[in-house]
């Protein structure tokens, strides 16, 4: 014999706001994870800059649908220091700071 459990209803909704999370771990060596959410389809550009504002990497530049995303950044070829990561998605732009310690 067997029995079924009660039916479970799950409501999966897209995120309601744009957000750029703090990278984890921070400080990091040599890689870190950058997470962000977008509430609607948008062209997403995720770039890394050094402390004097020079772009050193572009991790993403493509159309993405609404959802939560994680991007791995490997800085094994960079020196220790403060770096900035910037998310541009539609009209949303946000920049955060991260520390690389070797």
C-alpha positions in Angstrom: 0.0 0.0 0.0 1.0 3.6 -0.4 -0.3 7.1 0.3 0.2 10.4 -1.3 1.1 13.6 0.5 -1.0 16.7 0.1 -0.6 18.7 -3.1 2.0 21.5 -2.8 1.6 24.7 -4.8 4.7 26.7 -5.5 4.5 30.2 -7.0 7.6 31.1 -8.8 7.9 34.8 -9.6 10.6 36.8 -11.3 12.5 39.2 -9.1 10.8 42.6 -8.6 13.8 44.8 -8.5 17.3 45.1 -9.9 20.1 44.3 -7.5 23.8 43.8 -7.5 25.0 41.8 -4.5 28.4 42.1 -2.8 30.8 39.5 -4.2 31.6 36.5 -2.1 34.1 35.9 -0.6 35.4 39.3 -0.1 38.4 39.7 0.2 39.1 36.9 -2.2 42.0 34.9 -3.7 42.0 34.1 -6.6 38.3 33.8 -7.5 35.0 35.2 -6.3 31.3 35.0 -7.2 29.3 38.0 -8.3 25.5 37.7 -8.0 22.8 39.9 -9.4 19.1 39.9 -10.2 17.1 41.5 -13.0 13.3 41.8 -13.0 12.9 41.9 -16.8 14.7 41.0 -20.0 17.6 43.4 -20.5 21.0 43.7 -22.1 23.3 43.0 -19.2 26.9 44.2 -19.1 29.2 43.2 -16.1 32.6 44.8 -16.2 35.7 44.9 -13.8 37.8 48.0 -13.3 41.0 48.6 -11.4 41.3 51.4 -8.8 42.2 54.1 -11.3 39.1 53.3 -13.5 40.7 51.3 -16.3 38.5 48.4 -17.6 40.4 45.2 -17.1 37.7 42.6 -17.9 34.2 42.3 -19.3 32.5 39.2 -17.7 29.2 39.6 -19.5 27.6 41.6 -22.3 24.5 39.9 -23.5 20.7 39.8 -23.3 19.4 38.0 -20.2 15.8 37.2 -19.2 14.4 38.0 -15.7 16.1 36.1 -12.9 19.0 35.7 -10.6 22.5 35.1 -12.0 25.9 34.2 -10.5 29.2 35.0 -12.4 32.6 33.6 -11.4 35.5 36.0 -11.6 39.0 34.6 -11.6 41.7 37.1 -10.8 44.7 34.8 -10.8 46.6 37.0 -13.2 46.0 40.3 -11.3 47.9 41.8 -8.4 46.5 42.4 -5.0 44.4 45.5 -4.6 41.0 47.1 -4.8 38.8 46.5 -7.9 35.4 47.7 -8.9 32.7 45.7 -10.6 29.9 47.5 -12.5 26.5 46.1 -13.6 24.6 47.9 -16.4 21.2 46.4 -17.2 18.8 48.6 -19.1 18.7 51.9 -17.2 20.0 50.3 -14.0 23.7 50.9 -13.2 25.4 50.0 -9.9 29.1 49.7 -8.9 30.6 47.8 -5.9 34.1 47.4 -4.5 36.0 44.1 -4.0 39.4 43.3 -2.6 41.9 40.9 -4.0 44.5 39.7 -1.4 47.3 37.3 -2.5 
